[in-house]
Amino acid sequence: MTRRRAVRAAPLALLPLLACASAPPATAALERRLDALLAGAGATVAVAYHDLGTGATVLRQARLPLHAASTMKVPVMLALFREVDRGALGLDQPVPVRNEFRSIADGSPFALDPAEDGDPELYAALGQSRPLAELLRRMIVRSSNLATNLLIELARPERVMALMRELGARDIRVLRGVEDERAYEAGLNNTTTAYDLMLVLRAIAERRAVTPAASEAMLAILSGQEFKEKIPAGLPPGVPVANKTGDITGIHHDAAIVLPPGEPAYVLVVLTQGFADEAAANAVIAEVSRAIWEARGGR
């Protein structure tokens, strides 16, 4: 979780990237339902959906760059698993826990506020060490800002972005950790698109992100997500979901791999900007999720 700041909303515009005329009937009906839903949202909503079984894809404003919020933690996780696979890091190796970091804007020191962190418990470990595997899990399932800032130094932003380019995600920009006020003021922010996050999660779901074993491990971590008020809320109870949320003021995202029992998985990313409150954004994200589920024949 990151500190909530006002973020200027981008102009609302529906930019369908698939022609309904060429889509299968079920997909065309879904597109019409989504267009009606997004037209009435009153804010910017970007959607990227891909079904791993049928190949059906629906994109709405999917290449619109938005503040990444905590969704940037997924690329960081991938880059760290790449380093583990190379033998440069070990999942059991200790990582010192500290709360002092340097701004990428001017090198000035800053610290994180536990009250603004989704995982305040980790601050009890200051001055100690925690295994890399534990910090990875905290970064994803509790959206720990402290774990993120410790881990992005290990991953190195340039390596994170290089890996994203290998996966075809050319518009994700991971420059820094969180709460770097000087960088924020200078416009040095992490950004993403729904399309690029879809590519990243699809690589994990298809077990080709880093290695099959690493993909399985990352899928397991994402499946432990503790924040379920967005995409999972639009699904029937008990449907497995591996997801990562992201929230700051005016920005509310969810990026998920949905795993219907006995059926192929699908990837759904919903990014939003400009909602007056988080509850309203969550309701729209859940409704998009519900529309996808029902279009696939789910009940």
Backbone bond lengths (Angstrom), bond angles and torsions (degrees), N, CA, C in turn:
res aa  C-N    CA-C-N  psi(-1)  N-CA   C-N-CA  omega(-1)  CA-C   N-CA-C  phi
1 M - - - 1.455 - - 1.520 108.20 -
2 T 1.341 116.64 144.16 1.446 120.28 178.80 1.511 109.97 -122.68
3 R 1.327 115.37 159.81 1.459 120.02 -178.89 1.517 109.75 -58.34
4 R 1.309 115.99 138.81 1.454 120.39 -176.25 1.519 109.79 -84.64
5 R 1.339 115.88 119.68 1.440 121.80 179.37 1.516 108.98 -125.12
6 A 1.306 115.64 156.82 1.456 119.35 175.43 1.521 108.65 -69.64
7 V 1.321 116.17 131.20 1.454 121.84 176.99 1.513 107.90 -126.69
8 R 1.318 117.45 125.91 1.453 120.54 -176.61 1.515 110.41 -64.52
9 A 1.322 116.37 130.12 1.458 121.02 -177.67 1.518 110.71 -72.22
10 A 1.304 115.41 141.20 1.455 120.56 173.75 1.517 108.64 -77.13
11 P 1.326 118.75 157.66 1.461 120.38 178.32 1.512 110.63 -58.97
12 L 1.337 115.42 138.56 1.452 119.84 179.19 1.515 108.66 -78.74
13 A 1.309 116.13 123.82 1.463 120.53 178.25 1.505 108.03 -155.45
14 L 1.309 116.03 134.62 1.454 120.20 177.71 1.520 107.81 -90.90
15 L 1.328 115.35 122.78 1.454 119.86 -177.99 1.514 109.43 -122.88
16 P 1.338 118.33 74.33 1.461 119.34 -179.03 1.510 110.75 -62.20
17 L 1.326 115.73 131.43 1.450 120.70 -177.36 1.524 112.23 -104.70
18 L 1.335 117.06 1.41 1.455 120.79 171.98 1.512 108.64 -122.29
19 A 1.285 118.53 138.47 1.459 120.82 178.51 1.507 109.47 -82.40
20 C 1.325 116.07 125.15 1.466 119.64 -178.57 1.522 110.78 -60.74
21 A 1.352 116.76 -31.59 1.450 119.53 -175.91 1.519 111.96 -62.88
22 S 1.344 116.72 -28.51 1.458 119.64 -177.17 1.523 112.92 -98.97
23 A 1.330 117.03 -1.83 1.454 120.80 -176.71 1.517 110.68 -85.69
24 P 1.343 117.83 151.52 1.457 120.86 172.93 1.528 109.70 -58.02
25 P 1.334 118.39 155.03 1.464 120.64 -176.82 1.519 114.24 -52.46
26 A 1.336 117.97 -44.34 1.466 119.92 -178.36 1.520 110.79 -63.75
27 T 1.336 116.02 -40.35 1.458 119.65 179.66 1.518 110.70 -69.75
28 A 1.329 117.32 -39.60 1.458 120.72 178.64 1.528 110.76 -61.78
29 A 1.326 116.78 -40.86 1.471 120.46 178.31 1.526 110.35 -65.10
30 L 1.315 116.29 -40.05 1.457 120.34 177.38 1.524 110.49 -62.05
31 E 1.338 116.51 -43.72 1.460 119.60 -179.72 1.520 111.32 -61.18
32 R 1.328 117.18 -41.07 1.467 119.60 178.34 1.521 111.09 -63.69
33 R 1.327 116.14 -40.28 1.469 119.70 179.44 1.530 110.64 -65.82
34 L 1.331 116.28 -42.59 1.460 119.41 179.37 1.527 110.99 -65.98
35 D 1.328 117.26 -41.21 1.454 119.40 -179.85 1.526 110.96 -60.28
36 A 1.327 116.60 -41.49 1.464 119.93 178.16 1.519 110.94 -65.71
37 L 1.320 116.51 -41.94 1.460 120.92 -179.37 1.529 111.00 -64.98
38 L 1.326 117.18 -46.15 1.455 120.30 -176.92 1.522 112.00 -71.73
39 A 1.325 117.10 -32.04 1.456 119.77 178.87 1.522 111.26 -63.46
40 G 1.319 116.89 -29.99 1.459 120.80 -179.77 1.514 114.59 -96.63
41 A 1.329 116.85 8.24 1.466 119.81 -174.13 1.519 112.87 -73.58
42 G 1.325 117.77 -30.02 1.452 120.35 -178.55 1.513 114.40 75.64
43 A 1.314 117.24 13.88 1.467 122.59 179.40 1.520 107.41 -157.54
44 T 1.308 116.18 174.90 1.459 121.31 178.70 1.526 109.65 -81.30
45 V 1.325 116.21 128.09 1.461 121.57 178.45 1.526 108.00 -132.86
46 A 1.304 116.31 121.39 1.466 122.13 177.87 1.527 108.75 -109.54
47 V 1.324 116.36 134.99 1.465 121.72 -175.57 1.518 110.08 -130.36
48 A 1.328 116.03 135.77 1.463 121.87 171.78 1.522 107.54 -136.88
49 Y 1.331 115.53 120.44 1.468 121.95 -177.46 1.523 108.83 -128.91
50 H 1.333 115.87 135.53 1.464 120.88 174.96 1.513 109.58 -143.17
51 D 1.327 116.17 127.47 1.456 123.00 178.01 1.516 108.77 -94.12
52 L 1.328 117.09 119.59 1.464 120.86 -177.38 1.515 112.47 -70.35
53 G 1.335 116.90 -19.60 1.456 119.86 179.96 1.514 113.27 -84.50
54 T 1.335 116.61 -49.97 1.462 121.05 -175.28 1.517 113.39 -96.53
55 G 1.325 116.34 -18.39 1.455 119.61 -175.02 1.515 113.29 82.40
56 A 1.337 117.55 -0.77 1.464 120.53 179.28 1.526 109.99 -59.10
57 T 1.322 115.64 135.74 1.459 121.23 -178.87 1.521 109.33 -136.09
58 V 1.309 116.03 135.13 1.463 121.69 175.43 1.522 107.63 -130.41
59 L 1.321 116.85 128.35 1.454 122.29 -178.10 1.526 109.57 -128.56
60 R 1.307 115.92 132.43 1.461 121.98 174.46 1.529 108.12 -135.29
61 Q 1.327 116.94 118.93 1.461 122.37 -177.19 1.529 111.25 51.26
62 A 1.311 115.41 30.37 1.467 120.25 -168.73 1.518 113.81 -71.74
63 R 1.334 117.93 -18.38 1.468 119.81 179.16 1.529 111.95 -105.37
64 L 1.317 116.85 16.49 1.458 121.57 177.43 1.525 109.67 -79.93
65 P 1.341 119.40 118.42 1.470 120.58 179.04 1.527 111.18 -70.11
66 L 1.321 115.87 131.68 1.462 122.15 177.82 1.527 108.79 -134.05
67 H 1.312 115.51 160.35 1.467 120.01 173.31 1.532 107.97 -56.13
68 A 1.317 116.34 130.40 1.466 119.80 -174.10 1.515 113.42 -75.05
69 A 1.351 117.96 -22.82 1.468 120.99 -172.24 1.538 108.12 48.26
70 S 1.314 117.18 -141.66 1.467 119.52 -173.37 1.524 114.48 -80.26
71 T 1.339 118.38 -0.46 1.463 117.95 174.44 1.525 111.19 -65.59
72 M 1.348 117.40 -19.22 1.471 120.08 178.62 1.520 112.56 -64.73
73 K 1.321 115.99 -13.85 1.463 119.75 -179.10 1.535 111.86 -71.35
74 V 1.332 116.64 -21.89 1.468 119.10 176.76 1.526 110.94 -69.04
75 P 1.332 120.49 -49.09 1.471 119.08 174.15 1.525 113.69 -57.44
76 V 1.328 117.38 -36.65 1.465 119.78 177.51 1.525 109.95 -62.39
77 M 1.328 116.52 -43.01 1.465 120.36 178.28 1.530 110.64 -60.14
78 L 1.319 117.92 -44.70 1.462 120.59 179.31 1.518 111.38 -59.78
79 A 1.327 116.68 -44.84 1.461 120.11 -177.91 1.522 111.32 -63.47
80 L 1.319 117.10 -35.80 1.461 119.86 178.98 1.525 111.39 -70.89
81 F 1.314 117.23 -37.86 1.464 118.94 176.02 1.531 110.34 -66.64
82 R 1.326 117.85 -30.45 1.469 120.00 174.31 1.534 110.05 -62.82
83 E 1.334 116.24 -42.81 1.461 119.49 179.97 1.530 111.51 -68.19
84 V 1.328 116.60 -35.38 1.473 120.08 175.77 1.527 109.67 -64.28
85 D 1.330 116.38 -42.92 1.459 120.49 -179.63 1.528 111.37 -63.18
86 R 1.315 116.45 -33.38 1.460 120.76 179.02 1.523 112.94 -78.95
87 G 1.318 116.60 -11.11 1.451 120.61 -178.92 1.512 114.00 87.68
88 A 1.342 116.95 4.81 1.458 120.55 179.30 1.521 111.79 -76.15
89 L 1.320 116.37 -25.62 1.464 122.30 178.76 1.524 108.52 -133.25
90 G 1.338 115.63 160.48 1.466 121.27 174.85 1.509 109.60 -126.24
91 L 1.313 117.28 141.20 1.460 120.40 -178.76 1.521 112.24 -63.40
92 D 1.331 116.67 -24.87 1.456 119.54 -179.28 1.524 113.29 -95.05
93 Q 1.333 117.35 0.77 1.460 118.37 -176.60 1.526 110.61 -72.84
94 P 1.339 117.05 142.68 1.462 120.36 -178.58 1.528 111.61 -75.41
95 V 1.328 115.59 140.04 1.463 121.95 176.43 1.525 107.54 -119.20
96 P 1.335 119.08 120.28 1.465 120.66 178.57 1.527 111.15 -60.95
97 V 1.324 115.57 136.44 1.468 121.33 -179.21 1.529 108.55 -101.43
98 R 1.307 115.80 117.64 1.464 121.41 178.86 1.524 108.39 -139.50
99 N 1.302 115.69 165.41 1.459 120.20 -179.95 1.521 109.90 -127.86
100 E 1.295 115.52 56.58 1.459 121.60 172.91 1.514 108.06 -145.17
101 F 1.327 115.53 125.46 1.455 121.65 -175.28 1.525 109.19 -135.63
102 R 1.314 116.10 169.40 1.456 121.45 -178.27 1.530 110.16 -117.47
103 S 1.328 115.28 133.12 1.458 120.31 178.75 1.519 110.65 -65.63
104 I 1.336 115.55 139.75 1.464 118.57 176.17 1.523 110.53 -75.99
105 A 1.341 117.17 -11.75 1.463 120.10 -179.18 1.517 112.30 -77.84
106 D 1.351 116.16 -46.41 1.463 118.89 -174.81 1.522 113.99 -143.27
107 G 1.319 117.15 6.47 1.456 120.51 179.28 1.510 115.06 78.72
108 S 1.319 117.69 4.16 1.461 120.42 -179.45 1.524 110.62 -70.29
109 P 1.341 117.70 147.94 1.465 120.23 -178.23 1.528 111.66 -77.92
110 F 1.317 116.07 150.13 1.463 121.39 173.33 1.519 108.38 -150.86
111 A 1.328 115.20 159.48 1.464 121.86 178.55 1.519 109.01 -128.79
112 L 1.307 116.29 158.19 1.463 122.39 179.45 1.521 110.73 -90.37
113 D 1.325 115.41 150.61 1.460 122.37 177.83 1.529 108.23 -96.14
114 P 1.329 119.18 116.32 1.469 120.45 179.35 1.521 113.11 -56.26
115 A 1.337 117.20 -30.15 1.461 120.32 -178.97 1.525 112.30 -67.96
116 E 1.328 117.26 -19.25 1.458 121.92 -179.91 1.526 111.51 -99.36
117 D 1.316 117.09 6.79 1.458 121.57 -173.54 1.524 110.18 -106.29
118 G 1.327 116.20 138.69 1.459 120.48 177.25 1.513 113.46 -71.21
119 D 1.334 117.12 -8.48 1.462 121.55 -177.87 1.529 110.05 -136.16
120 P 1.339 118.06 68.24 1.471 119.90 -177.00 1.525 113.50 -65.30
121 E 1.336 117.94 -17.46 1.462 120.36 -177.64 1.525 112.51 -63.70
122 L 1.319 117.44 -29.13 1.456 119.85 -176.63 1.526 112.14 -65.22
123 Y 1.313 118.05 -23.87 1.465 120.66 -178.60 1.535 111.71 -66.49
124 A 1.319 117.19 -18.31 1.457 120.45 175.80 1.528 111.48 -67.99
125 A 1.335 116.59 -15.15 1.465 121.11 -178.58 1.528 112.43 -95.16
126 L 1.327 118.53 6.87 1.462 120.22 179.65 1.532 110.20 -56.58
127 G 1.321 116.11 134.77 1.459 121.60 -177.26 1.507 113.32 86.70
128 Q 1.335 117.29 -5.86 1.457 122.28 177.61 1.531 108.85 -110.95
129 S 1.310 116.97 -167.19 1.459 122.28 175.75 1.518 109.22 -129.03
130 R 1.308 115.48 154.09 1.457 121.66 175.41 1.525 108.55 -135.15
131 P 1.338 118.47 146.88 1.463 120.51 -179.98 1.532 111.57 -61.47
132 L 1.297 115.63 146.89 1.459 120.67 177.33 1.524 111.18 -53.40
133 A 1.332 117.42 -42.29 1.465 120.82 -178.52 1.523 111.43 -59.68
134 E 1.323 117.32 -39.98 1.464 120.36 179.29 1.527 110.97 -65.39
135 L 1.328 116.59 -43.19 1.464 119.72 -179.47 1.523 111.30 -66.59
136 L 1.313 117.31 -36.99 1.461 120.59 175.87 1.527 110.71 -59.38
137 R 1.314 115.74 -46.60 1.457 119.23 -179.09 1.526 111.43 -65.10
138 R 1.321 116.89 -43.56 1.464 119.69 179.17 1.533 111.33 -62.35
139 M 1.323 116.83 -38.15 1.458 120.80 179.96 1.521 112.02 -60.50
140 I 1.327 116.62 -34.90 1.464 120.98 -177.21 1.519 112.09 -92.05
141 V 1.320 118.44 -56.80 1.466 119.78 -169.42 1.521 112.95 -75.53
142 R 1.341 117.37 -26.81 1.465 120.72 176.93 1.522 111.95 -115.27
143 S 1.307 116.75 1.81 1.465 123.23 -179.59 1.521 111.84 54.95
144 S 1.318 116.53 42.11 1.455 121.95 -177.24 1.528 111.57 -62.48
145 N 1.335 115.64 118.81 1.460 120.15 176.11 1.525 111.90 -70.11
146 L 1.341 115.48 -38.52 1.458 119.41 -179.34 1.526 110.29 -63.78
147 A 1.323 116.83 -46.57 1.469 120.02 176.63 1.522 111.00 -59.72
148 T 1.316 116.63 -40.10 1.460 120.46 -178.93 1.521 111.94 -61.27
149 N 1.327 116.51 -47.08 1.462 118.80 -177.92 1.526 112.42 -67.04
150 L 1.322 116.19 -32.32 1.460 119.13 174.99 1.533 110.93 -69.05
151 L 1.327 115.89 -40.12 1.459 120.28 -173.93 1.521 113.35 -78.33
152 I 1.329 117.80 -33.09 1.461 118.08 -178.48 1.522 110.63 -67.87
153 E 1.330 116.81 -25.75 1.461 119.28 174.45 1.528 111.06 -67.36
154 L 1.335 116.13 -35.54 1.470 119.78 175.74 1.524 111.56 -71.77
155 A 1.327 115.66 -40.45 1.466 120.15 -175.99 1.519 111.90 -73.80
156 R 1.355 115.94 -36.05 1.462 124.39 -175.90 1.528 110.49 68.12
157 P 1.338 116.71 118.88 1.464 121.47 -176.03 1.527 114.22 -52.67
158 E 1.330 117.65 -39.13 1.465 119.06 -178.49 1.523 111.55 -64.36
159 R 1.335 117.29 -33.55 1.459 119.81 177.38 1.524 110.86 -73.86
160 V 1.324 116.16 -35.65 1.467 119.90 176.78 1.526 109.25 -59.42
161 M 1.329 116.27 -48.75 1.465 119.07 -176.73 1.526 111.76 -69.62
162 A 1.316 117.37 -33.35 1.463 119.32 176.92 1.525 110.65 -62.31
163 L 1.331 116.93 -41.18 1.461 120.70 178.48 1.524 110.78 -66.56
164 M 1.341 117.18 -39.27 1.459 119.64 177.47 1.527 110.74 -60.23
165 R 1.322 116.93 -40.44 1.462 119.57 179.10 1.522 111.00 -65.05
166 E 1.316 117.24 -35.97 1.466 120.33 176.70 1.528 111.49 -61.59
167 L 1.321 115.90 -32.99 1.466 120.75 -179.64 1.523 111.87 -84.79
168 G 1.337 117.03 -1.35 1.459 120.52 -179.44 1.504 114.10 89.96
169 A 1.327 117.01 0.35 1.471 121.67 -179.27 1.531 108.26 -86.12
170 R 1.315 116.57 85.80 1.457 121.48 -170.91 1.523 113.95 -87.63
171 D 1.324 117.56 -10.09 1.460 119.87 -175.87 1.524 113.41 -110.39
172 I 1.318 118.07 0.72 1.465 119.97 172.13 1.524 108.45 -75.69
173 R 1.318 115.50 133.02 1.466 120.20 177.73 1.522 108.38 -125.46
174 V 1.315 116.88 112.46 1.469 123.17 177.68 1.520 107.44 -114.19
175 L 1.313 115.92 105.10 1.463 121.67 -176.04 1.512 113.34 -104.70
176 R 1.331 117.10 -28.81 1.465 119.66 -167.68 1.509 111.27 -161.56
177 G 1.346 113.91 174.84 1.450 120.21 172.25 1.519 110.40 -80.38
178 V 1.325 116.98 -150.37 1.456 121.14 -174.67 1.521 111.35 -113.03
179 E 1.338 114.10 160.38 1.465 123.21 177.91 1.522 114.32 65.20
180 D 1.313 116.88 24.72 1.462 121.37 174.55 1.530 106.93 -86.77
181 E 1.331 116.60 89.24 1.455 122.13 -172.79 1.526 112.34 -62.18
182 R 1.329 117.34 -42.05 1.459 120.05 -178.95 1.530 110.69 -62.90
183 A 1.322 116.14 -40.54 1.459 119.50 178.56 1.527 110.51 -67.67
184 Y 1.315 116.61 -39.95 1.469 120.58 178.75 1.525 110.19 -59.49
185 E 1.323 116.26 -46.35 1.464 120.88 179.92 1.523 111.76 -63.91
186 A 1.322 116.48 -28.74 1.464 121.04 179.49 1.526 112.37 -86.68
187 G 1.325 117.31 1.00 1.455 120.88 179.98 1.509 114.40 78.20
188 L 1.332 116.72 16.96 1.469 121.08 179.54 1.531 108.57 -92.02
189 N 1.315 115.97 83.19 1.457 121.26 -173.33 1.521 111.91 -120.41
190 N 1.312 115.38 155.49 1.453 122.21 173.71 1.529 108.63 -77.76
191 T 1.314 116.83 131.76 1.461 120.68 179.86 1.521 110.10 -130.87
192 T 1.324 114.84 161.76 1.459 119.93 178.05 1.514 109.57 -154.77
193 T 1.303 115.94 171.92 1.458 122.75 169.36 1.522 108.11 -124.19
194 A 1.327 116.04 157.82 1.462 119.20 176.24 1.523 110.74 -61.57
195 Y 1.330 116.43 -37.36 1.457 120.62 -178.69 1.522 111.62 -62.49
196 D 1.329 116.57 -45.57 1.455 119.40 -178.53 1.520 112.18 -66.65
197 L 1.323 117.22 -40.49 1.467 118.95 176.31 1.522 110.93 -63.44
198 M 1.328 116.99 -35.30 1.459 120.24 175.81 1.526 110.53 -61.06
199 L 1.335 116.87 -43.49 1.463 120.30 179.17 1.529 111.33 -61.16
200 V 1.322 115.90 -42.25 1.460 120.72 -178.48 1.526 110.84 -64.62
201 L 1.328 116.99 -48.33 1.461 119.95 -179.50 1.525 111.39 -68.75
202 R 1.310 116.72 -33.15 1.466 119.08 176.35 1.526 110.47 -62.97
203 A 1.331 116.91 -39.70 1.468 120.01 178.11 1.517 111.37 -62.05
204 I 1.333 116.68 -38.84 1.468 120.24 176.85 1.520 110.18 -66.85
205 A 1.328 116.66 -46.79 1.462 121.23 -177.39 1.518 112.06 -63.05
206 E 1.335 116.57 -32.39 1.461 120.94 -179.94 1.524 112.70 -90.78
207 R 1.348 115.18 7.90 1.470 122.73 175.99 1.523 112.57 60.01
208 R 1.326 117.08 36.21 1.457 120.36 177.31 1.525 111.85 -124.81
209 A 1.314 118.03 15.87 1.459 121.77 174.55 1.523 108.33 -89.52
210 V 1.295 117.31 108.44 1.464 126.04 -174.59 1.534 109.13 72.50
211 T 1.334 118.75 -80.97 1.468 123.67 174.82 1.520 107.71 -143.78
212 P 1.345 118.49 163.89 1.465 119.18 175.63 1.523 112.83 -56.47
213 A 1.336 117.28 -41.71 1.466 120.08 -179.58 1.525 111.13 -65.75
214 A 1.336 116.74 -41.75 1.461 119.86 178.05 1.519 110.74 -65.50
215 S 1.316 116.58 -38.46 1.465 119.99 178.13 1.521 110.95 -62.15
216 E 1.327 116.84 -42.78 1.459 120.85 177.66 1.530 110.77 -60.72
217 A 1.331 115.79 -42.76 1.459 119.79 -179.50 1.527 111.19 -64.58
218 M 1.324 116.70 -41.37 1.463 119.82 179.42 1.521 111.91 -69.39
219 L 1.324 116.35 -36.88 1.463 119.83 176.19 1.525 110.39 -62.32
220 A 1.319 116.87 -39.44 1.462 121.11 178.47 1.531 110.85 -64.27
221 I 1.332 116.99 -40.46 1.460 119.92 178.57 1.523 110.32 -65.01
222 L 1.320 117.37 -48.35 1.464 121.26 179.87 1.527 111.36 -60.96
223 S 1.324 116.72 -32.02 1.470 120.52 179.73 1.522 112.62 -69.36
224 G 1.342 116.75 -15.84 1.461 120.76 178.06 1.515 113.33 -88.91
225 Q 1.326 117.28 7.84 1.461 121.80 -178.03 1.535 112.33 -49.80
226 E 1.325 116.22 132.03 1.463 121.31 -178.72 1.525 113.21 -95.22
227 F 1.342 117.56 -11.86 1.472 121.06 178.94 1.521 108.57 -101.86
228 K 1.322 116.70 110.84 1.461 121.75 -170.46 1.528 113.02 -126.71
229 E 1.330 116.64 23.46 1.457 119.57 -173.51 1.528 113.32 -88.15
230 K 1.327 118.25 2.33 1.460 120.74 -176.16 1.535 110.74 -112.16
231 I 1.319 119.31 -103.97 1.465 120.98 -178.31 1.523 112.33 -57.89
232 P 1.333 120.96 -45.88 1.472 119.59 179.23 1.528 113.48 -59.52
233 A 1.333 117.74 -28.64 1.464 120.46 -178.09 1.520 112.69 -68.22
234 G 1.333 117.38 -18.39 1.453 120.34 177.98 1.514 114.03 -92.04
235 L 1.329 117.05 5.03 1.457 122.09 -177.81 1.523 110.99 -110.20
236 P 1.319 117.51 158.24 1.463 119.48 174.46 1.526 110.28 -60.89
237 P 1.319 117.92 148.27 1.471 120.20 178.94 1.524 111.14 -56.76
238 G 1.313 114.93 138.15 1.453 120.23 175.62 1.512 115.74 93.35
239 V 1.334 118.55 -9.43 1.465 119.76 177.11 1.524 108.51 -71.47
240 P 1.325 118.83 123.10 1.466 120.38 -178.08 1.531 111.89 -66.42
241 V 1.312 115.35 136.62 1.467 121.62 179.25 1.530 108.38 -137.01
242 A 1.320 115.76 135.60 1.461 121.94 173.44 1.525 106.15 -114.05
243 N 1.329 118.04 110.88 1.464 118.54 -170.19 1.513 113.33 -144.62
244 K 1.323 114.78 165.28 1.461 122.60 174.33 1.518 109.14 -138.34
245 T 1.325 115.56 123.47 1.456 121.53 178.60 1.526 110.21 -93.64
246 G 1.333 114.94 170.28 1.455 121.11 174.72 1.515 109.39 -156.36
247 D 1.331 117.16 128.73 1.465 121.12 -176.77 1.517 111.70 -141.97
248 I 1.327 116.47 127.95 1.455 123.04 160.68 1.533 105.78 -138.41
249 T 1.299 119.08 -178.75 1.456 120.10 -177.91 1.520 110.72 -58.25
250 G 1.318 116.15 122.93 1.455 121.77 177.45 1.510 115.04 76.98
251 I 1.323 117.54 -0.37 1.466 122.94 -179.50 1.522 108.57 -126.53
252 H 1.329 116.55 121.43 1.469 120.97 -179.42 1.530 108.38 -142.12
253 H 1.329 116.08 117.68 1.462 122.20 -173.34 1.530 111.16 -127.75
254 D 1.328 114.34 159.07 1.460 121.00 165.35 1.521 107.99 -150.81
255 A 1.312 115.69 137.83 1.464 122.97 179.70 1.515 107.16 -130.80
256 A 1.344 117.66 121.79 1.457 120.13 -167.80 1.518 113.64 -139.60
257 I 1.321 113.56 149.87 1.460 122.97 163.74 1.523 105.55 -107.06
258 V 1.329 116.91 116.72 1.458 121.62 179.66 1.521 107.96 -98.11
259 L 1.329 115.77 133.37 1.465 121.71 -171.65 1.528 110.81 -121.22
260 P 1.337 118.06 76.41 1.470 120.13 179.84 1.521 110.58 -62.35
261 P 1.314 118.47 129.31 1.467 120.12 -179.21 1.529 112.19 -56.74
262 G 1.324 116.44 129.36 1.451 121.31 177.49 1.509 115.26 76.62
263 E 1.343 117.93 6.68 1.461 121.51 -178.34 1.530 109.78 -132.63
264 P 1.333 116.88 162.24 1.464 118.81 175.41 1.528 111.01 -62.88
265 A 1.308 115.64 150.57 1.460 120.90 177.55 1.523 110.73 -74.08
266 Y 1.320 115.81 164.28 1.458 119.96 169.51 1.521 109.35 -140.08
267 V 1.322 114.74 156.44 1.460 121.93 -179.21 1.520 108.29 -108.85
268 L 1.322 115.75 134.14 1.468 121.27 177.03 1.514 108.97 -136.50
269 V 1.324 116.00 126.41 1.459 122.39 176.05 1.519 107.83 -123.01
270 V 1.318 116.51 127.89 1.468 121.47 176.05 1.526 107.64 -128.55
271 L 1.319 115.77 116.28 1.459 122.20 177.75 1.526 108.80 -111.34
272 T 1.323 117.64 138.89 1.459 119.93 -179.96 1.517 110.96 -132.63
273 Q 1.323 114.31 153.06 1.458 121.13 176.51 1.523 108.93 -148.69
274 G 1.325 115.87 131.31 1.451 120.00 172.66 1.509 116.02 104.04
275 F 1.319 119.13 2.49 1.463 119.90 175.50 1.526 109.94 -71.93
276 A 1.316 116.12 143.20 1.466 121.08 -178.03 1.516 111.85 -67.24
277 D 1.324 117.07 -31.90 1.460 119.45 178.26 1.523 110.09 -146.71
278 E 1.314 114.62 160.85 1.459 120.86 -175.36 1.519 112.13 -65.22
279 A 1.331 117.14 -36.36 1.464 119.88 -178.33 1.527 111.08 -60.96
280 A 1.324 117.09 -39.07 1.464 120.23 179.56 1.523 110.51 -66.93
281 A 1.329 116.76 -41.79 1.464 120.27 177.59 1.523 110.93 -63.90
282 N 1.327 116.26 -44.20 1.464 119.95 179.62 1.520 111.54 -59.21
283 A 1.337 116.53 -39.36 1.463 120.51 -178.89 1.527 110.88 -64.12
284 V 1.324 117.42 -41.11 1.459 120.63 179.09 1.528 110.30 -68.49
285 I 1.324 117.15 -43.35 1.470 120.39 178.98 1.530 110.01 -60.51
286 A 1.330 117.03 -43.30 1.464 120.77 178.85 1.526 111.02 -64.24
287 E 1.329 117.34 -36.32 1.457 120.22 179.97 1.531 110.98 -70.10
288 V 1.328 117.40 -37.37 1.467 120.04 173.97 1.526 109.56 -61.65
289 S 1.311 116.56 -43.88 1.462 121.34 177.99 1.523 111.21 -59.82
290 R 1.323 115.80 -43.56 1.478 120.46 179.70 1.523 110.65 -63.81
291 A 1.331 116.89 -40.79 1.460 120.71 -180.00 1.527 111.07 -62.60
292 I 1.319 116.95 -41.57 1.465 120.52 177.86 1.521 110.48 -63.27
293 W 1.327 115.82 -47.58 1.461 120.60 -178.70 1.533 111.22 -58.53
294 E 1.314 116.95 -46.50 1.459 120.52 -177.60 1.526 111.85 -69.96
295 A 1.333 117.42 -33.92 1.462 120.15 178.48 1.527 111.32 -66.05
296 R 1.322 115.97 -26.64 1.463 120.49 178.17 1.532 111.83 -82.53
297 G 1.323 116.65 -0.56 1.455 120.73 179.34 1.494 114.29 95.13
298 G 1.359 117.19 8.52 1.458 120.55 179.73 1.519 111.66 -76.56
299 R 1.293 115.57 156.52 1.478 121.42 178.91 1.518 109.42 -130.56
